[in-house]
Amino acid sequence: MLDHVFISVADLKRSIAFYSAALPPLGITSRLDYDGKDGPPGHPDLKGFGANGRVFFWLREGVVEGRAAHIGFVANSRDEVDAAYAAAIQAGATDNGPPGARLHYDPEYYAANVLDPDGYSLEFVYKKWQHGS
């Protein structure tokens, strides 16, 4: 299980605005700023997002490698997938696969895919078998 992920973004303000709009439908509503000077030498400033007392998704300003990362965010229902996709598109994402079943994985794998403003591949995914219903 992962504890956290950092991605580098070209425009921190733009990315904060994007993720602040795209992630709330998934219940990811917490925000935390970390001042790099509080860490070891050379630690970057970070802008974090999380839920349920955990901050796990972090942005740092830097060189963008775009499609070098694919990040899957857990949704608790198909409706959450649809809402996150709509919010991301509204916030400036590019469609990379509209909401629907991903039959190449499993009939109960429902997801939507977008590219964020830096070109990172994001997936909002509901796997029925992981939610017990």
N, CA and C atoms as an extended XYZ file, in Angstrom:
399
Properties=species:S:1:pos:R:3:atomname:S:1:resname:S:1:resid:I:1 pbc="F F F"
N         0.843       -1.178        0.000 N   MET     1
C         0.000        0.000        0.000 CA  MET     1
C         0.886        1.238        0.000 C   MET     1
N         0.528        2.215       -0.792 N   LEU     2
C         1.289        3.455       -0.847 CA  LEU     2
C         0.880        4.396        0.278 C   LEU     2
N         1.834        5.166        0.749 N   ASP     3
C         1.559        6.179        1.762 CA  ASP     3
C         1.393        7.553        1.139 C   ASP     3
N         2.223        7.866        0.128 N   HIS     4
C         2.121        9.170       -0.514 CA  HIS     4
C         2.802        9.167       -1.878 C   HIS     4
N         2.431       10.161       -2.680 N   VAL     5
C         2.989       10.358       -4.007 CA  VAL     5
C         3.277       11.843       -4.172 C   VAL     5
N         4.435       12.175       -4.750 N   PHE     6
C         4.775       13.547       -5.139 CA  PHE     6
C         4.766       13.588       -6.661 C   PHE     6
N         4.218       14.659       -7.246 N   ILE     7
C         4.407       14.911       -8.666 CA  ILE     7
C         4.877       16.350       -8.832 C   ILE     7
N         5.715       16.568       -9.825 N   SER     8
C         6.185       17.908      -10.142 CA  SER     8
C         5.218       18.546      -11.122 C   SER     8
N         4.924       19.825      -10.911 N   VAL     9
C         4.006       20.567      -11.778 CA  VAL     9
C         4.667       21.858      -12.240 C   VAL     9
N         4.255       22.323      -13.411 N   ALA    10
C         4.851       23.524      -13.994 CA  ALA    10
C         4.333       24.797      -13.338 C   ALA    10
N         3.063       24.812      -12.981 N   ASP    11
C         2.421       26.009      -12.429 CA  ASP    11
C         1.657       25.586      -11.180 C   ASP    11
N         2.246       25.836      -10.028 N   LEU    12
C         1.682       25.364       -8.767 CA  LEU    12
C         0.276       25.905       -8.524 C   LEU    12
N         0.066       27.192       -8.757 N   LYS    13
C        -1.269       27.775       -8.524 CA  LYS    13
C        -2.313       27.118       -9.423 C   LYS    13
N        -1.975       26.915      -10.688 N   ARG    14
C        -2.906       26.275      -11.625 CA  ARG    14
C        -3.232       24.853      -11.166 C   ARG    14
N        -2.206       24.115      -10.745 N   SER    15
C        -2.434       22.735      -10.326 CA  SER    15
C        -3.207       22.642       -9.026 C   SER    15
N        -2.955       23.551       -8.092 N   ILE    16
C        -3.740       23.571       -6.846 CA  ILE    16
C        -5.207       23.815       -7.182 C   ILE    16
N        -5.473       24.787       -8.060 N   ALA    17
C        -6.857       25.066       -8.446 CA  ALA    17
C        -7.487       23.855       -9.121 C   ALA    17
N        -6.745       23.199      -10.013 N   PHE    18
C        -7.270       22.027      -10.710 CA  PHE    18
C        -7.624       20.916       -9.733 C   PHE    18
N        -6.678       20.517       -8.894 N   TYR    19
C        -6.928       19.400       -7.980 CA  TYR    19
C        -7.932       19.768       -6.890 C   TYR    19
N        -7.988       21.038       -6.509 N   SER    20
C        -8.997       21.477       -5.532 CA  SER    20
C       -10.403       21.324       -6.097 C   SER    20
N       -10.547       21.387       -7.411 N   ALA    21
C       -11.845       21.193       -8.055 CA  ALA    21
C       -12.104       19.729       -8.406 C   ALA    21
N       -11.070       19.006       -8.825 N   ALA    22
C       -11.259       17.638       -9.333 CA  ALA    22
C       -11.391       16.578       -8.250 C   ALA    22
N       -10.758       16.757       -7.094 N   LEU    23
C       -10.708       15.684       -6.098 CA  LEU    23
C       -11.860       15.658       -5.077 C   LEU    23
N       -12.532       16.761       -4.765 N   PRO    24
C       -13.611       16.687       -3.773 CA  PRO    24
C       -14.715       15.675       -4.050 C   PRO    24
N       -15.110       15.404       -5.312 N   PRO    25
C       -16.127       14.366       -5.509 CA  PRO    25
C       -15.699       12.993       -4.982 C   PRO    25
N       -14.390       12.797       -4.791 N   LEU    26
C       -13.873       11.531       -4.256 CA  LEU    26
C       -13.679       11.598       -2.743 C   LEU    26
N       -14.089       12.707       -2.125 N   GLY    27
C       -13.916       12.872       -0.688 CA  GLY    27
C       -12.536       13.384       -0.308 C   GLY    27
N       -11.737       13.746       -1.289 N   ILE    28
C       -10.384       14.255       -1.032 CA  ILE    28
C       -10.497       15.768       -0.919 C   ILE    28
N       -10.674       16.228        0.302 N   THR    29
C       -10.966       17.638        0.533 CA  THR    29
C        -9.972       18.335        1.449 C   THR    29
N        -9.087       17.595        2.086 N   SER    30
C        -8.102       18.209        2.984 CA  SER    30
C        -6.957       18.792        2.166 C   SER    30
N        -6.429       19.921        2.626 N   ARG    31
C        -5.284       20.563        1.986 CA  ARG    31
C        -4.260       20.907        3.048 C   ARG    31
N        -2.993       20.726        2.734 N   LEU    32
C        -1.912       21.054        3.648 CA  LEU    32
C        -0.730       21.575        2.847 C   LEU    32
N        -0.140       22.657        3.322 N   ASP    33
C         1.078       23.192        2.727 CA  ASP    33
C         2.242       22.828        3.625 C   ASP    33
N         3.310       22.312        3.031 N   TYR    34
C         4.511       21.955        3.777 CA  TYR    34
C         5.656       22.835        3.293 C   TYR    34
N         6.276       23.527        4.219 N   ASP    35
C         7.401       24.403        3.915 CA  ASP    35
C         8.673       23.568        3.895 C   ASP    35
N         9.313       23.482        2.742 N   GLY    36
C        10.499       22.652        2.571 CA  GLY    36
C        11.622       22.960        3.536 C   GLY    36
N        11.701       24.190        4.015 N   LYS    37
C        12.781       24.539        4.942 CA  LYS    37
C        12.645       23.806        6.277 C   LYS    37
N        11.468       23.226        6.533 N   ASP    38
C        11.270       22.450        7.764 CA  ASP    38
C        11.817       21.028        7.637 C   ASP    38
N        12.209       20.632        6.436 N   GLY    39
C        12.724       19.292        6.200 CA  GLY    39
C        14.229       19.300        6.049 C   GLY    39
N        14.774       18.205        5.576 N   PRO    40
C        16.224       18.139        5.357 CA  PRO    40
C        16.641       19.102        4.241 C   PRO    40
N        17.916       19.415        4.133 N   PRO    41
C        18.382       20.328        3.089 CA  PRO    41
C        17.908       19.898        1.698 C   PRO    41
N        17.417       20.863        0.951 N   GLY    42
C        16.961       20.595       -0.407 CA  GLY    42
C        15.540       20.070       -0.523 C   GLY    42
N        14.843       19.903        0.601 N   HIS    43
C        13.463       19.390        0.538 CA  HIS    43
C        12.570       20.439       -0.113 C   HIS    43
N        11.722       20.026       -1.063 N   PRO    44
C        10.875       21.010       -1.746 CA  PRO    44
C         9.683       21.444       -0.896 C   PRO    44
N         9.172       22.629       -1.200 N   ASP    45
C         7.869       23.017       -0.670 CA  ASP    45
C         6.843       22.097       -1.314 C   ASP    45
N         5.835       21.711       -0.558 N   LEU    46
C         4.820       20.781       -1.056 CA  LEU    46
C         3.420       21.309       -0.786 C   LEU    46
N         2.515       20.982       -1.671 N   LYS    47
C         1.094       21.303       -1.520 CA  LYS    47
C         0.369       19.965       -1.523 C   LYS    47
N        -0.258       19.622       -0.389 N   GLY    48
C        -0.827       18.297       -0.236 CA  GLY    48
C        -2.334       18.257       -0.263 C   GLY    48
N        -2.845       17.084       -0.628 N   PHE    49
C        -4.282       16.803       -0.665 CA  PHE    49
C        -4.511       15.467        0.033 C   PHE    49
N        -5.631       15.368        0.753 N   GLY    50
C        -5.901       14.118        1.434 CA  GLY    50
C        -7.331       14.009        1.923 C   GLY    50
N        -7.542       12.978        2.726 N   ALA    51
C        -8.863       12.675        3.288 CA  ALA    51
C        -8.681       11.819        4.530 C   ALA    51
N        -9.654       11.874        5.401 N   ASN    52
C        -9.687       11.004        6.585 CA  ASN    52
C        -8.417       11.104        7.427 C   ASN    52
N        -7.929       12.328        7.596 N   GLY    53
C        -6.768       12.541        8.453 CA  GLY    53
C        -5.436       12.211        7.814 C   GLY    53
N        -5.411       11.881        6.529 N   ARG    54
C        -4.164       11.545        5.827 CA  ARG    54
C        -3.988       12.464        4.635 C   ARG    54
N        -2.791       12.976        4.468 N   VAL    55
C        -2.438       13.731        3.270 CA  VAL    55
C        -1.498       12.829        2.484 C   VAL    55
N        -1.879       12.490        1.266 N   PHE    56
C        -1.157       11.455        0.532 CA  PHE    56
C        -0.793       11.829       -0.897 C   PHE    56
N        -1.345       12.905       -1.407 N   PHE    57
C        -1.074       13.317       -2.776 CA  PHE    57
C        -0.474       14.715       -2.734 C   PHE    57
N         0.780       14.837       -3.193 N   TRP    58
C         1.533       16.076       -3.023 CA  TRP    58
C         1.993       16.638       -4.371 C   TRP    58
N         1.939       17.954       -4.474 N   LEU    59
C         2.444       18.669       -5.640 CA  LEU    59
C         3.694       19.434       -5.243 C   LEU    59
N         4.651       19.463       -6.155 N   ARG    60
C         5.837       20.303       -5.972 CA  ARG    60
C         6.133       20.966       -7.309 C   ARG    60
N         6.597       22.192       -7.251 N   GLU    61
C         6.936       22.882       -8.486 CA  GLU    61
C         8.230       22.296       -9.027 C   GLU    61
N         8.274       22.061      -10.334 N   GLY    62
C         9.490       21.498      -10.909 CA  GLY    62
C         9.320       21.084      -12.343 C   GLY    62
N        10.224       20.263      -12.804 N   VAL    63
C        10.224       19.773      -14.175 CA  VAL    63
C         9.091       18.766      -14.339 C   VAL    63
N         8.290       18.995      -15.353 N   VAL    64
C         7.142       18.127      -15.614 CA  VAL    64
C         7.548       17.013      -16.553 C   VAL    64
N         7.191       15.795      -16.168 N   GLU    65
C         7.445       14.642      -17.021 CA  GLU    65
C         6.140       14.076      -17.555 C   GLU    65
N         5.065       14.833      -17.358 N   GLY    66
C         3.758       14.516      -17.928 CA  GLY    66
C         3.358       13.072      -17.860 C   GLY    66
N         3.356       12.422      -18.973 N   ARG    67
C         2.838       11.059      -19.059 CA  ARG    67
C         3.730       10.018      -18.395 C   ARG    67
N         4.744       10.462      -17.682 N   ALA    68
C         5.601        9.521      -16.955 CA  ALA    68
C         4.868        8.928      -15.760 C   ALA    68
N         3.735        9.519      -15.381 N   ALA    69
C         2.987        9.019      -14.213 CA  ALA    69
C         1.537        8.747      -14.588 C   ALA    69
N         1.006        7.696      -14.004 N   HIS    70
C        -0.424        7.380      -14.068 CA  HIS    70
C        -0.861        7.216      -12.627 C   HIS    70
N        -1.869        7.981      -12.212 N   ILE    71
C        -2.303        7.962      -10.823 CA  ILE    71
C        -3.775        7.583      -10.782 C   ILE    71
N        -4.082        6.509      -10.063 N   GLY    72
C        -5.455        6.054       -9.912 CA  GLY    72
C        -6.002        6.470       -8.558 C   GLY    72
N        -7.108        7.201       -8.569 N   PHE    73
C        -7.774        7.629       -7.341 CA  PHE    73
C        -8.995        6.749       -7.098 C   PHE    73
N        -9.149        6.251       -5.878 N   VAL    74
C       -10.273        5.393       -5.511 CA  VAL    74
C       -11.561        6.202       -5.444 C   VAL    74
N       -12.587        5.687       -6.076 N   ALA    75
C       -13.939        6.226       -5.958 CA  ALA    75
C       -14.771        5.189       -5.216 C   ALA    75
N       -15.751        5.638       -4.459 N   ASN    76
C       -16.584        4.722       -3.682 CA  ASN    76
C       -17.854        4.300       -4.403 C   ASN    76
N       -18.044        4.808       -5.620 N   SER    77
C       -19.221        4.438       -6.402 CA  SER    77
C       -19.018        4.885       -7.847 C   SER    77
N       -19.878        4.393       -8.706 N   ARG    78
C       -19.857        4.852      -10.093 CA  ARG    78
C       -20.203        6.335      -10.157 C   ARG    78
N       -21.130        6.766       -9.299 N   ASP    79
C       -21.498        8.185       -9.279 CA  ASP    79
C       -20.305        9.067       -8.930 C   ASP    79
N       -19.442        8.599       -8.015 N   GLU    80
C       -18.238        9.375       -7.678 CA  GLU    80
C       -17.289        9.446       -8.869 C   GLU    80
N       -17.162        8.352       -9.607 N   VAL    81
C       -16.330        8.369      -10.815 CA  VAL    81
C       -16.861        9.435      -11.777 C   VAL    81
N       -18.173        9.387      -12.027 N   ASP    82
C       -18.790       10.337      -12.955 CA  ASP    82
C       -18.583       11.779      -12.490 C   ASP    82
N       -18.766       12.019      -11.191 N   ALA    83
C       -18.641       13.375      -10.641 CA  ALA    83
C       -17.201       13.874      -10.708 C   ALA    83
N       -16.237       13.003      -10.398 N   ALA    84
C       -14.831       13.408      -10.450 CA  ALA    84
C       -14.417       13.705      -11.884 C   ALA    84
N       -14.867       12.879      -12.813 N   TYR    85
C       -14.568       13.107      -14.230 CA  TYR    85
C       -15.138       14.458      -14.672 C   TYR    85
N       -16.390       14.706      -14.353 N   ALA    86
C       -17.024       15.972      -14.745 CA  ALA    86
C       -16.306       17.165      -14.117 C   ALA    86
N       -15.950       17.050      -12.839 N   ALA    87
C       -15.251       18.143      -12.160 CA  ALA    87
C       -13.883       18.386      -12.781 C   ALA    87
N       -13.177       17.314      -13.115 N   ALA    88
C       -11.852       17.458      -13.719 CA  ALA    88
C       -11.946       18.118      -15.097 C   ALA    88
N       -12.885       17.679      -15.907 N   ILE    89
C       -13.072       18.276      -17.237 CA  ILE    89
C       -13.426       19.754      -17.093 C   ILE    89
N       -14.322       20.057      -16.177 N   GLN    90
C       -14.720       21.453      -15.934 CA  GLN    90
C       -13.526       22.294      -15.489 C   GLN    90
N       -12.591       21.666      -14.754 N   ALA    91
C       -11.419       22.383      -14.234 CA  ALA    91
C       -10.270       22.445      -15.241 C   ALA    91
N       -10.464       21.890      -16.444 N   GLY    92
C        -9.448       22.024      -17.474 CA  GLY    92
C        -8.742       20.755      -17.902 C   GLY    92
N        -9.169       19.597      -17.400 N   ALA    93
C        -8.555       18.330      -17.818 CA  ALA    93
C        -8.928       18.029      -19.270 C   ALA    93
N        -8.145       17.152      -19.876 N   THR    94
C        -8.421       16.638      -21.209 CA  THR    94
C        -8.939       15.212      -21.064 C   THR    94
N       -10.020       14.914      -21.768 N   ASP    95
C       -10.570       13.556      -21.732 CA  ASP    95
C        -9.522       12.556      -22.212 C   ASP    95
N        -9.428       11.443      -21.487 N   ASN    96
C        -8.533       10.357      -21.884 CA  ASN    96
C        -9.254        9.018      -21.741 C   ASN    96
N       -10.583        9.074      -21.724 N   GLY    97
C       -11.419        7.878      -21.587 CA  GLY    97
C       -12.608        8.193      -20.703 C   GLY    97
N       -13.804        8.388      -21.281 N   PRO    98
C       -14.977        8.769      -20.488 CA  PRO    98
C       -15.389        7.663      -19.514 C   PRO    98
N       -16.224        8.022      -18.536 N   PRO    99
C       -16.677        7.030      -17.564 CA  PRO    99
C       -17.324        5.825      -18.243 C   PRO    99
N       -16.988        4.654      -17.719 N   GLY   100
C       -17.579        3.426      -18.233 CA  GLY   100
C       -16.849        2.214      -17.707 C   GLY   100
N       -17.412        1.057      -17.989 N   ALA   101
C       -16.785       -0.196      -17.582 CA  ALA   101
C       -15.494       -0.389      -18.373 C   ALA   101
N       -14.494       -0.896      -17.708 N   ARG   102
C       -13.225       -1.219      -18.365 CA  ARG   102
C       -13.176       -2.738      -18.479 C   ARG   102
N       -13.883       -3.243      -19.487 N   LEU   103
C       -14.082       -4.681      -19.645 CA  LEU   103
C       -12.781       -5.443      -19.848 C   LEU   103
N       -11.747       -4.764      -20.334 N   HIS   104
C       -10.454       -5.438      -20.500 CA  HIS   104
C        -9.835       -5.793      -19.153 C   HIS   104
N       -10.318       -5.180      -18.067 N   TYR   105
C        -9.863       -5.542      -16.723 CA  TYR   105
C       -10.874       -6.467      -16.052 C   TYR   105
N       -12.145       -6.029      -16.012 N   ASP   106
C       -13.191       -6.782      -15.327 CA  ASP   106
C       -14.513       -6.069      -15.587 C   ASP   106
N       -15.634       -6.804      -15.684 N   PRO   107
C       -16.932       -6.147      -15.903 CA  PRO   107
C       -17.335       -5.194      -14.766 C   PRO   107
N       -16.783       -5.389      -13.584 N   GLU   108
C       -17.127       -4.545      -12.431 CA  GLU   108
C       -16.063       -3.480      -12.157 C   GLU   108
N       -15.194       -3.231      -13.125 N   TYR   109
C       -14.168       -2.192      -13.030 CA  TYR   109
C       -14.716       -0.994      -13.793 C   TYR   109
N       -15.092        0.060      -13.069 N   TYR   110
C       -15.700        1.244      -13.670 CA  TYR   110
C       -14.759        2.413      -13.438 C   TYR   110
N       -14.430        3.128      -14.496 N   ALA   111
C       -13.430        4.179      -14.358 CA  ALA   111
C       -13.637        5.277      -15.392 C   ALA   111
N       -12.926        6.370      -15.165 N   ALA   112
C       -12.834        7.474      -16.116 CA  ALA   112
C       -11.390        7.941      -16.103 C   ALA   112
N       -10.907        8.373      -17.252 N   ASN   113
C        -9.514        8.793      -17.368 CA  ASN   113
C        -9.428       10.197      -17.951 C   ASN   113
N        -8.530       10.992      -17.376 N   VAL   114
C        -8.267       12.340      -17.869 CA  VAL   114
C        -6.765       12.596      -17.833 C   VAL   114
N        -6.360       13.654      -18.537 N   LEU   115
C        -5.004       14.172      -18.421 CA  LEU   115
C        -5.100       15.507      -17.702 C   LEU   115
N        -4.306       15.685      -16.655 N   ASP   116
C        -4.333       16.952      -15.917 CA  ASP   116
C        -3.642       18.035      -16.748 C   ASP   116
N        -3.606       19.288      -16.263 N   PRO   117
C        -3.016       20.365      -17.063 CA  PRO   117
C        -1.544       20.161      -17.438 C   PRO   117
N        -0.827       19.312      -16.709 N   ASP   118
C         0.565       19.019      -17.046 CA  ASP   118
C         0.708       17.752      -17.874 C   ASP   118
N        -0.392       17.092      -18.198 N   GLY   119
C        -0.345       15.882      -19.005 CA  GLY   119
C        -0.267       14.588      -18.212 C   GLY   119
N        -0.358       14.675      -16.874 N   TYR   120
C        -0.355       13.452      -16.072 CA  TYR   120
C        -1.652       12.692      -16.283 C   TYR   120
N        -1.546       11.390      -16.376 N   SER   121
C        -2.692       10.512      -16.569 CA  SER   121
C        -3.335       10.220      -15.212 C   SER   121
N        -4.602       10.605      -15.092 N   LEU   122
C        -5.358       10.357      -13.862 CA  LEU   122
C        -6.504        9.408      -14.170 C   LEU   122
N        -6.752        8.524      -13.226 N   GLU   123
C        -7.883        7.603      -13.352 CA  GLU   123
C        -8.693        7.685      -12.070 C   GLU   123
N       -10.002        7.832      -12.232 N   PHE   124
C       -10.934        7.774      -11.108 CA  PHE   124
C       -11.594        6.408      -11.239 C   PHE   124
N       -11.454        5.552      -10.236 N   VAL   125
C       -11.828        4.152      -10.435 CA  VAL   125
C       -12.637        3.586       -9.268 C   VAL   125
N       -13.685        2.873       -9.642 N   TYR   126
C       -14.513        2.126       -8.702 CA  TYR   126
C       -14.446        0.660       -9.087 C   TYR   126
N       -13.942       -0.148       -8.168 N   LYS   127
C       -13.870       -1.596       -8.363 CA  LYS   127
C       -14.857       -2.221       -7.387 C   LYS   127
N       -15.985       -2.657       -7.899 N   LYS   128
C       -17.087       -3.128       -7.053 CA  LYS   128
C       -16.616       -4.162       -6.038 C   LYS   128
N       -15.748       -5.068       -6.439 N   TRP   129
C       -15.300       -6.130       -5.545 CA  TRP   129
C       -14.488       -5.604       -4.382 C   TRP   129
N       -13.943       -4.396       -4.473 N   GLN   130
C       -13.174       -3.830       -3.363 CA  GLN   130
C       -14.051       -3.085       -2.372 C   GLN   130
N       -15.345       -2.973       -2.686 N   HIS   131
C       -16.250       -2.236       -1.810 CA  HIS   131
C       -17.347       -3.103       -1.222 C   HIS   131
N       -17.364       -4.369       -1.562 N   GLY   132
C       -18.298       -5.309       -0.958 CA  GLY   132
C       -19.745       -5.137       -1.361 C   GLY   132
N       -20.011       -4.420       -2.460 N   SER   133
C       -21.408       -4.297       -2.895 CA  SER   133
C       -21.501       -4.240       -4.388 C   SER   133
